[in-house]
Structure formats: C-alpha cells, structure tokens
Amino acid sequence: MASAPSEPYDLAVIGAGPAGLAGAVTACALGLSVALLDAAPRTGGQYFRHPAPGLGAARPQALHHDWPEFTALRRRFEESEAAHLAHHHVWTVTRQDDDGTWTVHALTGPDGDSGTPARVRARAVLLATGAYERQLPFPGWTLPGVVGAGGAQAMLKDGLVLPGRRIVVAGSGPLLLAVASSLAAAGARVPAVVEASGYLGYARSPRALATSPRKLLEAAVHGSALLRHRTPLLTRSAVTEVHGTDRVEAVTVSRLDRAWRPVPGTGRRIACDALAVGHGLVPRTELATGLGCATRRTPDGTHALALDALQETSVPGLWAAGETGGTGGWQLARTEGELAAVAVAARLRGLPALTRSRRARDLARRRDRMRAFADAMAAAHAPGPGWTSWLPDETEVCRCEEVTAGGIREAAGELGARDARTVKLLTRAGMGWCQGRMCGAAVACLAASGTAQGTIPPSAERRPLAVPVPLGTLATGPEEPGTT
C-alpha cells in the first residue's frame, strides 16, 4: 500500500555487497540512520553470493576464502539498526532543490515487477553498485554453453549448479584462476585456463606487489589448486572460435602476439561442453553518470567514477565505494565503504575532525595500498588493440539486435562513425535489452579502430534510467508518493 515518504534517513546505501555492508555498518555505529537498498534477496553482493537456505547447502563457505570475515560483517549489519530493503531495484536518484535531500527511486519484487514503486529519502547517498563482466565476442560466442566467467561462478555459488561437466575457462584477469579452481573443486573437469595476457606485467609494479602479500597468497592458493587438478594454464592465448551445433562441443585456442592478434597456425582444438569466459569487470556507474558525476579512465580501458580522497564523487553529497571506483577486490571495497561512511558522518554531523582521525588515516592508507595493486592488476590484463582481428565480419557482436562486426565496421569505415553512440544510431547496436552492457566494449573498440588503435574512447552516454522501468511508474510523476 502506497504511503507518503518518511522523514529522510541520514544515509541511503545502494548495493549490499562488501562496500555497501561496510558503509552501512560504519555509518550506524557513528550514529546515522541508514537504509540499505539492494536488488538481491540476501546481502553479500556478487562476490559473496551464497545459496538460499532452501537448497540445504551444508558448507556454503567451501566456495569462499574469506567466509568468516564476511559472516562477521553480515552479523554486525544484522545487529545494527540499518533498514535492509531487499528486492529494491534502483532506477534513478534525484535531488530536491528546496532542502538538498536525495530521493532514491526503486522498483520492488524479485524481478522489479511487483507493481509497487518505492521511494527512499536521504540526506546523503553512498553508491556501492559493483560491476559487471566485460565480454569480447568471437565466432560462436552465442552458442548455448558459453557463459560469463563470473556467471559460471554465480551459478555455482547461488544455485549449486555447473554450466557443464568439461568447462574451459578463458579471457583475462585474476578472476579466471578463482573461477577455475571453484569449478574444479565442485567436480567439473577444467581442461585449460586460457589467459590472453601474461603475468609478467605485474613485475612493472614491484612496490604494489610487495605491499599486497595477501593477493600473492590468493594467487598461490588458486595456482596450487590448478596443479592439483592437473589443469594447464595457457598464457598469451585466447579462445578465438567456439564449435558446435546445438551447444558447445569444442573451442579453438590460438596463441596471441603482444597486441592480442592471433598468431597464424597456432590454433588448437580443445573438446568441452561449456566455456566460461570474461575479460575483466566494468564498473556500474549508470546512476552516478546520470547525475553528472565525473569519471576516470582505468588502466584496463574501462571507466570508473572519479573520487576524492574521502570517496566523494564530483557531485556534493554523493559518495561511492567498491568497484564503481575501479575493480580491486572485496577487501578494497570494504575499506572504501568504511572510509566513505566516516566522511558522510563527518559532513552530516559537522565534525570534520572525524576525517582527520587515526581511523580515517589508517583506512585511507590501506585504500591507497590496495588501489595501487588494483591499478597494477588492471594494467597487466588490459585488452590489446589487436583482439578485433579474430572477428570475421559475420560474427554477431550485438546479440540483442543481431548486429554483426561487418555492420559496425561499415558504420565506422563508410558512414563516418567514430564512437559507440554514433554506431548505435546507425546500426542499433546497444539498443537491446542489455542496453550495451554485453556489446558496448566491443562496439567502441570496432568504432575506434581506425583512429585510436582500437582503444575504447570515453562514453558520452548518460542513462537517466539504470534499469527497465514500466511506463506506469514514470507516469506517476515525481510528486506522487511511493512506498518506503
């Protein structure tokens, strides 16, 4: 039943992953009233996905290295006075001109289709919306059995199911090692982990490595798991074609040169019934960029929010933490969430000394150390410009609108398109259900290949709606009350 919005919370946190949980817990401990909104039914975000109680998982911690730390954080949240608004799909955030408070607009229900819109008012907002996987297409990538690397891990963590029995893991980035070891531990056969980059790039940042022993330990744990399961690691290689009729039957793996161009004559066929593939993560910034927040180019070519030393965006009163500011792992996300909460409390309570406290300084130092490692990691696994050479013209790039690589090349080469937005207008690439989240990076690379050596140009897009919204919800207008 609809009701008028309540008096504003001090802080609305969007996203219940490690960054959002840490921010909410810290803000409550500092005396702020907090509402935590998340689309999922349970806290934990993508990293700490875990099965619903009804599945009867005996050991949900088996797929997580840091489960005790997460459960301790979750327990602190449950014991706090924060309001947990699950199944809330936030589609936009607006600011009141009269008093400067924010209104968070959300759809409710498991799929956002309950028909009951929700509105939550707050004096400050913390964005902890995480990231989604970056996909670079190749021939056959639309076959059943091809899933995202993170998607395969989510299926296992959330539903206790595997995408196949013989699964090749491919792409680029440290997530691949974690996914492969998890799948193997769950009983899948992983015939190969195919990494497009090498690991020598980390050597360019010795200081970041030296100050991040925990990350090195994690890599050693995953590496030893691959050895134990006799899974080979193929570096400077990529899946350049998937074979099969009704589903995946095999993949072709080719060696790559330093620009990520396939080396002729190096292709080898590996039998499998599934492929888990991903090339890093893309920060989810739609809510922030729709409000005009500035972004920065990350070392691996994505775009993250530009944040100050205390996690505030370029829009006053709007903070961000976790992978919205650049991918770096759950420990970094938790640290940034805590630091952002301290900054919010200092602002709202008029206590600037909080941001100069020993706690704030320690958090900032820890954040800077982990962010340096994250940047080194991103640089080491950045896609090379030559990857588009493994795309024949007939390869479908935008799956929603069935736009091929040839169609995009025609738009760029013959019709003058030089960015993803112009390509969209000419070809409809990115206009489908996913709104370019699956194909956006590939479209931008193909559009820029003639002018920027295949790099990804800054996106000029600002999405006013972060998720699909029924027209009836929009028709109510901002003056109509929702539920809180």
NORSULDA-V600876 format. One line per field, one symbol per residue. phi: phi as a letter, one per 20 degrees, with the letter a starting at -180 (. if undefined). psi: psi as a letter, one per 40 degrees, with the letter a starting at -180 (. if undefined). burial: I if it has 9 or more other ideal C-beta (glycine too) atoms within 8 Angstrom, else O. A space follows every 10 residues. Layout:
phi = ???
psi = ???
burial = ???
This chain:
phi = .fbfgfgfff bdddodegff fffffffffe neecdddbfe fcfpmffdgb ffgffmffcf ffecfdggff ffffffffee efeedfldef dacccfffcm fdcedbedog dmcfndfccc ebebcdecem bcfeddfbgn fefgoecfff ffffgffedl cdfadcdedb pbofggffff fffffeofed fadddfeddf ffffcfffff ecffffffff ffffffffel dfddelbbfd addqdeafca cdddfdefem efegndfcec fadbcdcacn cdgecgffff enffcceefd necdfecefd meffegncdb bnffepfbnf ffffffffff ffffffffem cgfgfdffff ffffffgfff ffffffffff dffefefffe dfgeffdeff dleeffffff ffeddnfcbf ffggfecmfn eegelnfedg fffffffefe cclmfefgee ecefcecgcf ffffffmfee fddc
psi = hiiiiiiiid hhhhhfaddd ddddddddde eihhhhhidi diidaddfii iideefhdgd edehdfdddd ddddddddei eihhgifhhh dihihhddee iihhhiiiid effeehiihh iidihhhfea iiihhhiihe eeihehiidd ddddddddef iieadhhhhi biiedddddd dddddeeihg dihhhdiaee ddeegddddd efdddddddd ddddddddef hihhifiihe ihiicdihdi ihhiiiaeef hhhheehihh hieihhiifa ihhheddddd eehiiihiee eahiihiaef eiaehhehii iaedehheid dddddddddd ddddddddef gdddeeiddd dddddddddd dddddddddd ehhieedeee hidehhdhdd efhidddddd ddddeeheid ddddddeehe eadefedded dddddddede dffeihiihe ihhdhdihhi ddddedieeh iai.
burial = OOOOIOOIII IIIIIIIIII IIIIIIIIOI OIOIIIIIOI OOIIIIIIII IOOOOOOOOI OOIIOOIOOI IOIIOIIOOI OIOIIIIIII IIIOIIOOOO IIIIIIIIIO OIOOOIIIII IIIIIIIIII IOIIIIIIII IOIOIIIIII IIIIIIIIOO OIIIOIIIII IIIOIIIIII IIIIIIOIOI IIIIIIIOOO IIOOIOOIIO IIOOIIOIIO IIIOIIOOIO IOIIOIIIII IIIIOOIIII IIIIOIIOOI IIIOOOIOII OIIIIIIIII IIIIIIIIII IOIOIIOIOI IIIIIIIOOI IIIOIOIIII IIIIIIIIII IIIIIIIIII IIIIIIIIIO OOOIIOIOOI IOIIOIIOII IIIIIIIIII IIIIIIIIOI IOOOIIIIII IOIIIOIIII IIOOOOIIII IIIIOOIIII IIOOOIOIII IIIIIIIIIO OOOIIOIOIO OOIOIIIOIO OOIOOOOOOO OIII
